[in-house]
Amino acid sequence: MFDPTTIVWYAAICGALAALAPSLGTRNRRILVGAVVGIVAASLLPPVRAALGL
């Protein structure tokens, strides 16, 4: 079964990144920024879930 919290979390993060991506410069820089955002998002999800009681 899919976890709706995880889906909504990553949808929000990816949506924000996509909104900013054209202004981030070269493809390599966008890949790097995307990787960093993914690591930060994955690191923040457990405390966010705990704070929301999920």
C-alpha angles and dihedrals in degrees: 000000000000120000106230093201092058093046093050092045095053092040089057093046094046092045091054092047092049090052090055100035100094091057094051096082127224126029092250091053091049090050091050093047090047091052092049092047090050092051092048092046092049090048094050098045098080095053091044090052091048092049090051092045094241 
